[in-house]
Amino acid sequence: MPSITPSPSELPLLTTIASLDQATVKFFQNQYPDYDEHASEFPLWIDGVDTTYAPFIPTSVRRVLLALEMARISPTDKVLDVGSGDGRFCYAAVKLFGAQAALGIECEQDLVDKSTELATDLVQEGRVSFQVADLATWRDMASMQSKEWTVIIVYLSPEGGDDLCQWIQQEFKRGVRIVALVFDMKHLDGLHCSFEDSQEGIWIYEKPKN
Ligand SMILES: C[S@@+](CC[C@H](N)C(=O)[O-])C[C@H]1O[C@@H](n2cnc3c(N)ncnc32)[C@H](O)[C@@H]1O
């Protein structure tokens, strides 16, 4: 399946980062000072958390911004992060990219508590929320069956991603942009990769225009 690597002019990331409130960026950067984003794909198990579809490995703030930029998040978007960790994608999508709303689904209660605390202002405004749930029950979950999402973030192990493949394909088909982190989804039938940065481990799947 053809894919396009964006040119720097298509991704004015440095401009975006420069215009961001640096305090906000540091906010998440400082959560896990030992985290090395250049180590192996799943470099560290934080607090011994190891769950069914993937351990908690936070995406670095830099890669969160890059991925959201590549996905062209805008105020018309509603973002769903499946396996939301400490909620950084939801937080950044709404706070920094102006998405209308974001929901993080996460099976670890501690991480949902942490996410809620870190995003208190946005949670209070009702623009960001977090739900404790096991993604394996996606067929029964109203939040995953909702048609309101325009962007879905997936950073799970390949096995975890594959368990969700039917749902991902169904959502892609109805026009949702899929953002895959670390593991690409090129093996899934029907998905079209519109942008990729394989060095950073970010793939955007989007229906071709026309
Ligand atoms: C690799 S981390 C990604 C965290 C976050 N999306 C980020 O990019 O920083 C994967 C997350 O998925 C969660 N997770 C794993 N299996 C899950 C399941 N069955 N149901 C819900 N969440 C799950 C883990 O607890 C972990 O927080």
PDBQT file of the ligand as one rigid body, heavy atoms in Angstrom, charges set to zero:
ROOT
HETATM    1  C1  LIG A 301       2.400   1.640  25.605  1.00  0.00    +0.000 C 
HETATM    2  S1  LIG A 301       1.329   2.357  26.800  1.00  0.00    +0.000 S 
HETATM    3  C2  LIG A 301       0.768   3.829  25.941  1.00  0.00    +0.000 C 
HETATM    4  C3  LIG A 301       0.314   4.919  26.878  1.00  0.00    +0.000 C 
HETATM    5  C4  LIG A 301      -0.115   6.229  26.189  1.00  0.00    +0.000 C 
HETATM    6  N1  LIG A 301      -1.087   6.001  25.130  1.00  0.00    +0.000 N 
HETATM    7  C5  LIG A 301       1.091   6.955  25.633  1.00  0.00    +0.000 C 
HETATM    8  O1  LIG A 301       1.273   6.895  24.406  1.00  0.00    +0.000 OA
HETATM    9  O2  LIG A 301       1.845   7.556  26.419  1.00  0.00    +0.000 OA
HETATM   10  C6  LIG A 301      -0.079   1.241  26.677  1.00  0.00    +0.000 C 
HETATM   11  C7  LIG A 301      -1.176   1.485  27.698  1.00  0.00    +0.000 C 
HETATM   12  O3  LIG A 301      -2.251   0.580  27.447  1.00  0.00    +0.000 OA
HETATM   13  C8  LIG A 301      -2.790   0.129  28.683  1.00  0.00    +0.000 C 
HETATM   14  N2  LIG A 301      -3.430  -1.161  28.448  1.00  0.00    +0.000 N 
HETATM   15  C9  LIG A 301      -2.825  -2.339  28.191  1.00  0.00    +0.000 A 
HETATM   16  N3  LIG A 301      -3.729  -3.330  28.058  1.00  0.00    +0.000 NA
HETATM   17  C10 LIG A 301      -4.959  -2.752  28.212  1.00  0.00    +0.000 A 
HETATM   18  C11 LIG A 301      -6.271  -3.259  28.192  1.00  0.00    +0.000 A 
HETATM   19  N4  LIG A 301      -6.515  -4.537  27.977  1.00  0.00    +0.000 N 
HETATM   20  N5  LIG A 301      -7.299  -2.393  28.402  1.00  0.00    +0.000 NA
HETATM   21  C12 LIG A 301      -7.044  -1.060  28.626  1.00  0.00    +0.000 A 
HETATM   22  N6  LIG A 301      -5.814  -0.525  28.669  1.00  0.00    +0.000 NA
HETATM   23  C13 LIG A 301      -4.767  -1.362  28.457  1.00  0.00    +0.000 A 
HETATM   24  C14 LIG A 301      -1.559   0.035  29.593  1.00  0.00    +0.000 C 
HETATM   25  O4  LIG A 301      -1.902   0.047  30.966  1.00  0.00    +0.000 OA
HETATM   26  C15 LIG A 301      -0.749   1.249  29.146  1.00  0.00    +0.000 C 
HETATM   27  O5  LIG A 301      -1.043   2.373  29.920  1.00  0.00    +0.000 OA
ENDROOT
TORSDOF 0
